[in-house]
Amino acid sequence: MRSLDQLKPGEAGVISSVSGDEEVLLRLMEMGLVEGTPITMVRYAPMGDPIEIAARGYHLSIRRAEAAGVMLQDS
């Protein structure tokens, strides 16, 4: 298992858990980042933060620190 912030562009995985403080956790879950969701790393911003991911048919940008709390199983 590894965290979402460790993926390289084009790599994918399935969310196995999401952690963080309550406010961040709720926001990520509202965006559809819940256990069992397939996810693909699209790209990093030029300075490395935020990151762009694809999940559930749409693209999201999240902070790298938030992505560190999203644990993945390799798909």
N, CA, C and O atoms as a CHARMM CRD file, in Angstrom:
* protein
*
  300
    1    1 MET  N      0.84300  -1.18500   0.00000 PROA 1      0.00000
    2    1 MET  CA     0.00000   0.00000   0.00000 PROA 1      0.00000
    3    1 MET  C      0.88600   1.24600   0.00000 PROA 1      0.00000
    4    1 MET  O      1.98100   1.26300   0.56200 PROA 1      0.00000
    5    2 ARG  N      0.37100   2.27300  -0.64600 PROA 2      0.00000
    6    2 ARG  CA     1.06300   3.55500  -0.64000 PROA 2      0.00000
    7    2 ARG  C      0.03600   4.66700  -0.67900 PROA 2      0.00000
    8    2 ARG  O     -1.14500   4.43200  -0.93200 PROA 2      0.00000
    9    3 SER  N      0.49700   5.87800  -0.42600 PROA 3      0.00000
   10    3 SER  CA    -0.43100   7.00300  -0.38900 PROA 3      0.00000
   11    3 SER  C     -0.54300   7.64800  -1.76900 PROA 3      0.00000
   12    3 SER  O      0.33600   7.49100  -2.61600 PROA 3      0.00000
   13    4 LEU  N     -1.62200   8.36500  -1.97400 PROA 4      0.00000
   14    4 LEU  CA    -1.92400   9.00600  -3.25100 PROA 4      0.00000
   15    4 LEU  C     -0.82000   9.96800  -3.68200 PROA 4      0.00000
   16    4 LEU  O     -0.54200  10.08200  -4.87600 PROA 4      0.00000
   17    5 ASP  N     -0.19400  10.65000  -2.75000 PROA 5      0.00000
   18    5 ASP  CA     0.85600  11.61700  -3.11400 PROA 5      0.00000
   19    5 ASP  C      2.12000  10.95000  -3.63600 PROA 5      0.00000
   20    5 ASP  O      3.00900  11.63900  -4.13700 PROA 5      0.00000
   21    6 GLN  N      2.22500   9.62500  -3.53300 PROA 6      0.00000
   22    6 GLN  CA     3.39600   8.89600  -4.01400 PROA 6      0.00000
   23    6 GLN  C      3.23800   8.38600  -5.44400 PROA 6      0.00000
   24    6 GLN  O      4.20000   7.87900  -6.02200 PROA 6      0.00000
   25    7 LEU  N      2.04300   8.51000  -6.02700 PROA 7      0.00000
   26    7 LEU  CA     1.83700   8.04400  -7.39400 PROA 7      0.00000
   27    7 LEU  C      2.51600   8.97200  -8.38800 PROA 7      0.00000
   28    7 LEU  O      2.63700  10.17600  -8.15700 PROA 7      0.00000
   29    8 LYS  N      2.95600   8.39000  -9.49900 PROA 8      0.00000
   30    8 LYS  CA     3.49400   9.16200 -10.60600 PROA 8      0.00000
   31    8 LYS  C      2.37000   9.37300 -11.62300 PROA 8      0.00000
   32    8 LYS  O      1.42700   8.58300 -11.65700 PROA 8      0.00000
   33    9 PRO  N      2.44500  10.41200 -12.44500 PROA 9      0.00000
   34    9 PRO  CA     1.40200  10.62600 -13.45800 PROA 9      0.00000
   35    9 PRO  C      1.16800   9.37400 -14.30300 PROA 9      0.00000
   36    9 PRO  O      2.10700   8.74200 -14.78700 PROA 9      0.00000
   37   10 GLY  N     -0.11000   9.03700 -14.46500 PROA 10     0.00000
   38   10 GLY  CA    -0.50500   7.85300 -15.22200 PROA 10     0.00000
   39   10 GLY  C     -0.71800   6.61800 -14.36400 PROA 10     0.00000
   40   10 GLY  O     -1.37000   5.67500 -14.81300 PROA 10     0.00000
   41   11 GLU  N     -0.19600   6.59000 -13.15800 PROA 11     0.00000
   42   11 GLU  CA    -0.38300   5.43600 -12.27300 PROA 11     0.00000
   43   11 GLU  C     -1.76600   5.49200 -11.63800 PROA 11     0.00000
   44   11 GLU  O     -2.35600   6.56100 -11.48400 PROA 11     0.00000
   45   12 ALA  N     -2.26500   4.32100 -11.27400 PROA 12     0.00000
   46   12 ALA  CA    -3.61200   4.22500 -10.71600 PROA 12     0.00000
   47   12 ALA  C     -3.61600   3.33100  -9.48700 PROA 12     0.00000
   48   12 ALA  O     -2.66500   2.59400  -9.22300 PROA 12     0.00000
   49   13 GLY  N     -4.70900   3.41700  -8.74500 PROA 13     0.00000
   50   13 GLY  CA    -4.91100   2.58500  -7.57500 PROA 13     0.00000
   51   13 GLY  C     -6.35700   2.66500  -7.13600 PROA 13     0.00000
   52   13 GLY  O     -7.16100   3.38900  -7.72300 PROA 13     0.00000
   53   14 VAL  N     -6.67700   1.91900  -6.10400 PROA 14     0.00000
   54   14 VAL  CA    -8.02200   1.91600  -5.53100 PROA 14     0.00000
   55   14 VAL  C     -7.90100   2.36400  -4.08300 PROA 14     0.00000
   56   14 VAL  O     -7.06200   1.85500  -3.34100 PROA 14     0.00000
   57   15 ILE  N     -8.73000   3.30700  -3.68300 PROA 15     0.00000
   58   15 ILE  CA    -8.66200   3.84700  -2.32900 PROA 15     0.00000
   59   15 ILE  C     -9.00900   2.76000  -1.31600 PROA 15     0.00000
   60   15 ILE  O    -10.05000   2.10900  -1.41100 PROA 15     0.00000
   61   16 SER  N     -8.10700   2.57500  -0.33500 PROA 16     0.00000
   62   16 SER  CA    -8.37500   1.60300   0.72300 PROA 16     0.00000
   63   16 SER  C     -8.75500   2.29500   2.02800 PROA 16     0.00000
   64   16 SER  O     -9.45900   1.71100   2.85200 PROA 16     0.00000
   65   17 SER  N     -8.29400   3.54500   2.22700 PROA 17     0.00000
   66   17 SER  CA    -8.69000   4.30700   3.40900 PROA 17     0.00000
   67   17 SER  C     -8.37200   5.78200   3.19300 PROA 17     0.00000
   68   17 SER  O     -7.51000   6.14200   2.39200 PROA 17     0.00000
   69   18 VAL  N     -9.09200   6.62100   3.93000 PROA 18     0.00000
   70   18 VAL  CA    -8.87600   8.06500   3.88600 PROA 18     0.00000
   71   18 VAL  C     -8.76400   8.54000   5.32800 PROA 18     0.00000
   72   18 VAL  O     -9.60700   8.21500   6.16400 PROA 18     0.00000
   73   19 SER  N     -7.71400   9.31400   5.61800 PROA 19     0.00000
   74   19 SER  CA    -7.52900   9.81700   6.97500 PROA 19     0.00000
   75   19 SER  C     -7.14400  11.29000   6.92800 PROA 19     0.00000
   76   19 SER  O     -6.80100  11.82500   5.87300 PROA 19     0.00000
   77   20 GLY  N     -7.20500  11.92100   8.06300 PROA 20     0.00000
   78   20 GLY  CA    -6.87700  13.34100   8.18200 PROA 20     0.00000
   79   20 GLY  C     -7.74700  13.95200   9.25200 PROA 20     0.00000
   80   20 GLY  O     -8.53500  13.26300   9.90000 PROA 20     0.00000
   81   21 ASP  N     -7.59800  15.27400   9.43500 PROA 21     0.00000
   82   21 ASP  CA    -8.47400  15.88800  10.42600 PROA 21     0.00000
   83   21 ASP  C     -9.90300  15.86700   9.90000 PROA 21     0.00000
   84   21 ASP  O    -10.13200  15.70000   8.70200 PROA 21     0.00000
   85   22 GLU  N    -10.83700  16.03300  10.78300 PROA 22     0.00000
   86   22 GLU  CA   -12.25000  15.82300  10.46000 PROA 22     0.00000
   87   22 GLU  C    -12.72600  16.69300   9.29100 PROA 22     0.00000
   88   22 GLU  O    -13.47100  16.22000   8.43200 PROA 22     0.00000
   89   23 GLU  N    -12.30700  17.94000   9.25400 PROA 23     0.00000
   90   23 GLU  CA   -12.73700  18.85800   8.20000 PROA 23     0.00000
   91   23 GLU  C    -12.22800  18.40600   6.82400 PROA 23     0.00000
   92   23 GLU  O    -12.98400  18.40100   5.85300 PROA 23     0.00000
   93   24 VAL  N    -10.95200  18.02900   6.74500 PROA 24     0.00000
   94   24 VAL  CA   -10.35900  17.56600   5.48600 PROA 24     0.00000
   95   24 VAL  C    -10.98200  16.23900   5.08100 PROA 24     0.00000
   96   24 VAL  O    -11.31000  16.03900   3.91200 PROA 24     0.00000
   97   25 LEU  N    -11.14500  15.34500   6.02500 PROA 25     0.00000
   98   25 LEU  CA   -11.74200  14.04400   5.75100 PROA 25     0.00000
   99   25 LEU  C    -13.14300  14.19000   5.16000 PROA 25     0.00000
  100   25 LEU  O    -13.47000  13.53000   4.17300 PROA 25     0.00000
  101   26 LEU  N    -13.95400  15.03200   5.74200 PROA 26     0.00000
  102   26 LEU  CA   -15.30700  15.25500   5.24800 PROA 26     0.00000
  103   26 LEU  C    -15.28100  15.83500   3.83900 PROA 26     0.00000
  104   26 LEU  O    -16.06200  15.41400   2.98600 PROA 26     0.00000
  105   27 ARG  N    -14.39700  16.79400   3.58200 PROA 27     0.00000
  106   27 ARG  CA   -14.31400  17.41400   2.26000 PROA 27     0.00000
  107   27 ARG  C    -13.90000  16.39700   1.19800 PROA 27     0.00000
  108   27 ARG  O    -14.47300  16.37600   0.10800 PROA 27     0.00000
  109   28 LEU  N    -12.91200  15.55500   1.50400 PROA 28     0.00000
  110   28 LEU  CA   -12.48000  14.53300   0.55100 PROA 28     0.00000
  111   28 LEU  C    -13.59500  13.53000   0.26800 PROA 28     0.00000
  112   28 LEU  O    -13.80300  13.13100  -0.87800 PROA 28     0.00000
  113   29 MET  N    -14.30400  13.12900   1.30600 PROA 29     0.00000
  114   29 MET  CA   -15.40600  12.18200   1.13300 PROA 29     0.00000
  115   29 MET  C    -16.53800  12.80700   0.31800 PROA 29     0.00000
  116   29 MET  O    -17.16300  12.11800  -0.48900 PROA 29     0.00000
  117   30 GLU  N    -16.81200  14.08900   0.51300 PROA 30     0.00000
  118   30 GLU  CA   -17.84900  14.76400  -0.26800 PROA 30     0.00000
  119   30 GLU  C    -17.47700  14.83700  -1.74700 PROA 30     0.00000
  120   30 GLU  O    -18.35500  14.87800  -2.60900 PROA 30     0.00000
  121   31 MET  N    -16.18000  14.85300  -2.04000 PROA 31     0.00000
  122   31 MET  CA   -15.72000  14.87200  -3.43000 PROA 31     0.00000
  123   31 MET  C    -15.71800  13.47500  -4.04900 PROA 31     0.00000
  124   31 MET  O    -15.38700  13.31900  -5.22500 PROA 31     0.00000
  125   32 GLY  N    -16.08300  12.46400  -3.27200 PROA 32     0.00000
  126   32 GLY  CA   -16.16700  11.10900  -3.79700 PROA 32     0.00000
  127   32 GLY  C    -14.95100  10.25200  -3.53400 PROA 32     0.00000
  128   32 GLY  O    -14.85900   9.14400  -4.06300 PROA 32     0.00000
  129   33 LEU  N    -14.01800  10.72600  -2.73700 PROA 33     0.00000
  130   33 LEU  CA   -12.82900   9.94500  -2.42700 PROA 33     0.00000
  131   33 LEU  C    -13.10800   9.06600  -1.21600 PROA 33     0.00000
  132   33 LEU  O    -12.74600   9.39400  -0.08700 PROA 33     0.00000
  133   34 VAL  N    -13.75800   7.94800  -1.48200 PROA 34     0.00000
  134   34 VAL  CA   -14.14100   7.00000  -0.43400 PROA 34     0.00000
  135   34 VAL  C    -13.54800   5.63000  -0.75700 PROA 34     0.00000
  136   34 VAL  O    -13.10900   5.38300  -1.88100 PROA 34     0.00000
  137   35 GLU  N    -13.54000   4.76000   0.22000 PROA 35     0.00000
  138   35 GLU  CA   -12.99600   3.41700   0.07000 PROA 35     0.00000
  139   35 GLU  C    -13.60100   2.71000  -1.14200 PROA 35     0.00000
  140   35 GLU  O    -14.81500   2.73600  -1.34400 PROA 35     0.00000
  141   36 GLY  N    -12.74600   2.08100  -1.94300 PROA 36     0.00000
  142   36 GLY  CA   -13.18300   1.33200  -3.11100 PROA 36     0.00000
  143   36 GLY  C    -13.21300   2.12800  -4.40400 PROA 36     0.00000
  144   36 GLY  O    -13.49400   1.56200  -5.46100 PROA 36     0.00000
  145   37 THR  N    -12.93100   3.43200  -4.35000 PROA 37     0.00000
  146   37 THR  CA   -12.96500   4.27300  -5.54200 PROA 37     0.00000
  147   37 THR  C    -11.66800   4.13700  -6.33400 PROA 37     0.00000
  148   37 THR  O    -10.58800   4.36100  -5.78700 PROA 37     0.00000
  149   38 PRO  N    -11.75600   3.77000  -7.62400 PROA 38     0.00000
  150   38 PRO  CA   -10.55000   3.76600  -8.47200 PROA 38     0.00000
  151   38 PRO  C    -10.10900   5.20800  -8.73000 PROA 38     0.00000
  152   38 PRO  O    -10.94400   6.09500  -8.90600 PROA 38     0.00000
  153   39 ILE  N     -8.81300   5.43400  -8.75200 PROA 39     0.00000
  154   39 ILE  CA    -8.27500   6.78300  -8.90100 PROA 39     0.00000
  155   39 ILE  C     -7.00400   6.73600  -9.74700 PROA 39     0.00000
  156   39 ILE  O     -6.23600   5.77700  -9.67000 PROA 39     0.00000
  157   40 THR  N     -6.78900   7.76800 -10.54900 PROA 40     0.00000
  158   40 THR  CA    -5.60000   7.86700 -11.40500 PROA 40     0.00000
  159   40 THR  C     -4.92100   9.21100 -11.18100 PROA 40     0.00000
  160   40 THR  O     -5.58300  10.24800 -11.12700 PROA 40     0.00000
  161   41 MET  N     -3.60600   9.18800 -11.05200 PROA 41     0.00000
  162   41 MET  CA    -2.83900  10.42700 -10.94600 PROA 41     0.00000
  163   41 MET  C     -2.72300  11.01400 -12.35100 PROA 41     0.00000
  164   41 MET  O     -2.28300  10.33300 -13.27700 PROA 41     0.00000
  165   42 VAL  N     -3.11700  12.26900 -12.50700 PROA 42     0.00000
  166   42 VAL  CA    -3.04600  12.93000 -13.80700 PROA 42     0.00000
  167   42 VAL  C     -1.73400  13.70500 -13.91600 PROA 42     0.00000
  168   42 VAL  O     -0.93500  13.44800 -14.81700 PROA 42     0.00000
  169   43 ARG  N     -1.50800  14.65400 -13.00200 PROA 43     0.00000
  170   43 ARG  CA    -0.27500  15.43900 -13.04400 PROA 43     0.00000
  171   43 ARG  C     -0.08600  16.23700 -11.75800 PROA 43     0.00000
  172   43 ARG  O     -0.99900  16.41200 -10.95100 PROA 43     0.00000
  173   44 TYR  N      1.14500  16.71000 -11.61300 PROA 44     0.00000
  174   44 TYR  CA     1.50500  17.61000 -10.52200 PROA 44     0.00000
  175   44 TYR  C      1.57500  19.02800 -11.07800 PROA 44     0.00000
  176   44 TYR  O      1.92500  19.21200 -12.24400 PROA 44     0.00000
  177   45 ALA  N      1.25500  20.01300 -10.28100 PROA 45     0.00000
  178   45 ALA  CA     1.45700  21.40700 -10.66900 PROA 45     0.00000
  179   45 ALA  C      2.96200  21.64500 -10.81300 PROA 45     0.00000
  180   45 ALA  O      3.75300  20.87600 -10.26600 PROA 45     0.00000
  181   46 PRO  N      3.37700  22.68900 -11.53300 PROA 46     0.00000
  182   46 PRO  CA     4.80800  22.93200 -11.75700 PROA 46     0.00000
  183   46 PRO  C      5.66000  22.94900 -10.47600 PROA 46     0.00000
  184   46 PRO  O      6.80200  22.49200 -10.50600 PROA 46     0.00000
  185   47 MET  N      5.14600  23.45300  -9.38200 PROA 47     0.00000
  186   47 MET  CA     5.90700  23.47700  -8.14100 PROA 47     0.00000
  187   47 MET  C      5.61200  22.26000  -7.25500 PROA 47     0.00000
  188   47 MET  O      6.06500  22.20300  -6.11200 PROA 47     0.00000
  189   48 GLY  N      4.85500  21.28600  -7.77800 PROA 48     0.00000
  190   48 GLY  CA     4.58500  20.05500  -7.05800 PROA 48     0.00000
  191   48 GLY  C      3.31600  20.04300  -6.23400 PROA 48     0.00000
  192   48 GLY  O      2.94500  18.99600  -5.70400 PROA 48     0.00000
  193   49 ASP  N      2.64700  21.16000  -6.11100 PROA 49     0.00000
  194   49 ASP  CA     1.43900  21.22200  -5.29000 PROA 49     0.00000
  195   49 ASP  C      0.50800  22.27600  -5.87300 PROA 49     0.00000
  196   49 ASP  O      0.96500  23.40000  -6.08200 PROA 49     0.00000
  197   50 PRO  N     -0.73800  22.00400  -6.14600 PROA 50     0.00000
  198   50 PRO  CA    -1.51100  20.80200  -5.85100 PROA 50     0.00000
  199   50 PRO  C     -1.27800  19.71800  -6.90600 PROA 50     0.00000
  200   50 PRO  O     -0.49700  19.88700  -7.84300 PROA 50     0.00000
  201   51 ILE  N     -1.98000  18.60400  -6.71900 PROA 51     0.00000
  202   51 ILE  CA    -1.93200  17.51900  -7.68600 PROA 51     0.00000
  203   51 ILE  C     -3.30900  17.37800  -8.32900 PROA 51     0.00000
  204   51 ILE  O     -4.33000  17.71300  -7.72700 PROA 51     0.00000
  205   52 GLU  N     -3.31700  16.88000  -9.55700 PROA 52     0.00000
  206   52 GLU  CA    -4.57600  16.64900 -10.26200 PROA 52     0.00000
  207   52 GLU  C     -4.79900  15.15300 -10.36100 PROA 52     0.00000
  208   52 GLU  O     -3.91600  14.40900 -10.78600 PROA 52     0.00000
  209   53 ILE  N     -5.99000  14.71800  -9.96700 PROA 53     0.00000
  210   53 ILE  CA    -6.34200  13.29500 -10.01000 PROA 53     0.00000
  211   53 ILE  C     -7.64700  13.12100 -10.78000 PROA 53     0.00000
  212   53 ILE  O     -8.43200  14.05800 -10.91800 PROA 53     0.00000
  213   54 ALA  N     -7.86200  11.91400 -11.27500 PROA 54     0.00000
  214   54 ALA  CA    -9.11700  11.57500 -11.94300 PROA 54     0.00000
  215   54 ALA  C     -9.81000  10.49300 -11.12200 PROA 54     0.00000
  216   54 ALA  O     -9.21500   9.47100 -10.78000 PROA 54     0.00000
  217   55 ALA  N    -11.08100  10.74100 -10.81400 PROA 55     0.00000
  218   55 ALA  CA   -11.87600   9.78700 -10.04000 PROA 55     0.00000
  219   55 ALA  C    -13.34900   9.98200 -10.39200 PROA 55     0.00000
  220   55 ALA  O    -13.81900  11.11300 -10.51400 PROA 55     0.00000
  221   56 ARG  N    -14.06000   8.89400 -10.55200 PROA 56     0.00000
  222   56 ARG  CA   -15.50900   8.94000 -10.79500 PROA 56     0.00000
  223   56 ARG  C    -15.89000   9.77800 -12.01700 PROA 56     0.00000
  224   56 ARG  O    -16.95200  10.39900 -12.03500 PROA 56     0.00000
  225   57 GLY  N    -15.02400   9.79700 -13.03900 PROA 57     0.00000
  226   57 GLY  CA   -15.35100  10.48500 -14.27800 PROA 57     0.00000
  227   57 GLY  C    -15.06500  11.97800 -14.29700 PROA 57     0.00000
  228   57 GLY  O    -15.45400  12.66000 -15.24500 PROA 57     0.00000
  229   58 TYR  N    -14.40300  12.49800 -13.28800 PROA 58     0.00000
  230   58 TYR  CA   -14.05600  13.91300 -13.29200 PROA 58     0.00000
  231   58 TYR  C    -12.67000  14.11400 -12.69400 PROA 58     0.00000
  232   58 TYR  O    -12.12500  13.20900 -12.06200 PROA 58     0.00000
  233   59 HSD  N    -12.10400  15.29400 -12.89300 PROA 59     0.00000
  234   59 HSD  CA   -10.77200  15.62100 -12.39400 PROA 59     0.00000
  235   59 HSD  C    -10.87800  16.52000 -11.16700 PROA 59     0.00000
  236   59 HSD  O    -11.72800  17.40800 -11.09900 PROA 59     0.00000
  237   60 LEU  N    -10.00100  16.27100 -10.20100 PROA 60     0.00000
  238   60 LEU  CA    -9.94500  17.04600  -8.96500 PROA 60     0.00000
  239   60 LEU  C     -8.52200  17.53200  -8.73800 PROA 60     0.00000
  240   60 LEU  O     -7.56100  16.86900  -9.12900 PROA 60     0.00000
  241   61 SER  N     -8.39200  18.67200  -8.11600 PROA 61     0.00000
  242   61 SER  CA    -7.09000  19.14700  -7.64700 PROA 61     0.00000
  243   61 SER  C     -7.15100  19.18000  -6.13300 PROA 61     0.00000
  244   61 SER  O     -8.04600  19.78900  -5.54600 PROA 61     0.00000
  245   62 ILE  N     -6.18500  18.51600  -5.50300 PROA 62     0.00000
  246   62 ILE  CA    -6.10400  18.52100  -4.04600 PROA 62     0.00000
  247   62 ILE  C     -4.66700  18.79400  -3.63100 PROA 62     0.00000
  248   62 ILE  O     -3.72900  18.58100  -4.39900 PROA 62     0.00000
  249   63 ARG  N     -4.51500  19.26300  -2.41800 PROA 63     0.00000
  250   63 ARG  CA    -3.18100  19.53500  -1.88600 PROA 63     0.00000
  251   63 ARG  C     -2.43500  18.22300  -1.67300 PROA 63     0.00000
  252   63 ARG  O     -3.02600  17.18000  -1.39500 PROA 63     0.00000
  253   64 ARG  N     -1.14900  18.31100  -1.81000 PROA 64     0.00000
  254   64 ARG  CA    -0.31900  17.11700  -1.63100 PROA 64     0.00000
  255   64 ARG  C     -0.42100  16.59300  -0.19500 PROA 64     0.00000
  256   64 ARG  O     -0.40200  15.38100   0.02000 PROA 64     0.00000
  257   65 ALA  N     -0.52700  17.48500   0.77900 PROA 65     0.00000
  258   65 ALA  CA    -0.65500  17.06800   2.18200 PROA 65     0.00000
  259   65 ALA  C     -1.95400  16.29200   2.39700 PROA 65     0.00000
  260   65 ALA  O     -1.97700  15.33600   3.17300 PROA 65     0.00000
  261   66 GLU  N     -3.03000  16.68800   1.72500 PROA 66     0.00000
  262   66 GLU  CA    -4.30200  15.96000   1.82900 PROA 66     0.00000
  263   66 GLU  C     -4.18200  14.60000   1.14400 PROA 66     0.00000
  264   66 GLU  O     -4.71500  13.60500   1.63600 PROA 66     0.00000
  265   67 ALA  N     -3.47800  14.55700   0.00200 PROA 67     0.00000
  266   67 ALA  CA    -3.29700  13.30700  -0.73400 PROA 67     0.00000
  267   67 ALA  C     -2.49600  12.28900   0.07800 PROA 67     0.00000
  268   67 ALA  O     -2.65300  11.08300  -0.11200 PROA 67     0.00000
  269   68 ALA  N     -1.64600  12.76600   0.97500 PROA 68     0.00000
  270   68 ALA  CA    -0.84700  11.85900   1.80500 PROA 68     0.00000
  271   68 ALA  C     -1.71500  11.02500   2.74100 PROA 68     0.00000
  272   68 ALA  O     -1.28700   9.96300   3.19300 PROA 68     0.00000
  273   69 GLY  N     -2.92900  11.48800   3.04000 PROA 69     0.00000
  274   69 GLY  CA    -3.84200  10.74700   3.90800 PROA 69     0.00000
  275   69 GLY  C     -4.72900   9.76000   3.17300 PROA 69     0.00000
  276   69 GLY  O     -5.52900   9.06500   3.79900 PROA 69     0.00000
  277   70 VAL  N     -4.60200   9.68700   1.85400 PROA 70     0.00000
  278   70 VAL  CA    -5.40900   8.76200   1.05000 PROA 70     0.00000
  279   70 VAL  C     -4.53100   7.55900   0.71800 PROA 70     0.00000
  280   70 VAL  O     -3.59400   7.66800  -0.07400 PROA 70     0.00000
  281   71 MET  N     -4.83500   6.41700   1.32200 PROA 71     0.00000
  282   71 MET  CA    -4.06300   5.20000   1.11600 PROA 71     0.00000
  283   71 MET  C     -4.68100   4.37900  -0.01000 PROA 71     0.00000
  284   71 MET  O     -5.90200   4.28600  -0.12600 PROA 71     0.00000
  285   72 LEU  N     -3.80900   3.77700  -0.85000 PROA 72     0.00000
  286   72 LEU  CA    -4.25800   3.05900  -2.03100 PROA 72     0.00000
  287   72 LEU  C     -3.76800   1.61500  -2.03800 PROA 72     0.00000
  288   72 LEU  O     -2.73200   1.27500  -1.46500 PROA 72     0.00000
  289   73 GLN  N     -4.55500   0.78500  -2.71000 PROA 73     0.00000
  290   73 GLN  CA    -4.12300  -0.54300  -3.09300 PROA 73     0.00000
  291   73 GLN  C     -3.79200  -0.41900  -4.58200 PROA 73     0.00000
  292   73 GLN  O     -4.52500   0.25500  -5.30600 PROA 73     0.00000
  293   74 ASP  N     -2.74500  -1.02900  -5.04900 PROA 74     0.00000
  294   74 ASP  CA    -2.43100  -0.96100  -6.48800 PROA 74     0.00000
  295   74 ASP  C     -3.51700  -1.65700  -7.27400 PROA 74     0.00000
  296   74 ASP  O     -4.03800  -2.69800  -6.87200 PROA 74     0.00000
  297   75 SER  N     -3.85100  -1.05100  -8.41900 PROA 75     0.00000
  298   75 SER  CA    -4.91500  -1.67200  -9.24100 PROA 75     0.00000
  299   75 SER  C     -4.32100  -2.47500 -10.36800 PROA 75     0.00000
  300   75 SER  O     -5.05600  -3.06600 -11.15900 PROA 75     0.00000
